[in-house]
Every structure is written in C-alpha cells, then in structure tokens.
Amino acid sequence: MQNKLTIAVDEAVYKGLYNKIGPRKINKFVEELVRPHVVRSNLELAYSQMSKNRKRESEALEWAEAPFKERMYV
C-alpha cells in the first residue's frame, strides 16, 4: 500500500531533482534514498533472529576462530 506525502523543498532543490532525476521519477528516488534510514531491512531482522540462537552462535564462533587456533599449535 502506498500513502501520499506532500513535502516542501526549496525551488533550486526541486529544479535540480526535476532536471537530474526526471519529472516522473522523483518519488521513487526520494523513497529509495529515505528507506534505509526508516525501514528495518529483512536482512537485519534475520541477523537479529539468528543471534538469539545460542547453539548456532556458539558453533559459528567456533568455526570462525578455528583458523587462529590451528596456527597456535603449528
């Protein structure tokens, strides 16, 4: 679902957007620019959920540190 938002910008900003982005592409440009700052991505949510799995985190840490442990014994 989309909602309509009216914003006010300086005339120079509007002209710059219009000339650089194009008259029918400003909405998409602004949304793509703002989205990462206000919408939590699915990737962040997935990482957050994975970090709550203690067994998985323990196994991941062991796997990540294995190369360093092997060097200590060589």
ABEGO torsion letter per residue (X at the ends): XBBBBBBBBBAAAAAAAAAAAEAAAAAAAAAAAAAAAABBBAAAAAAAAAAABAAAAAAAAAAAAAAAAAAAAX
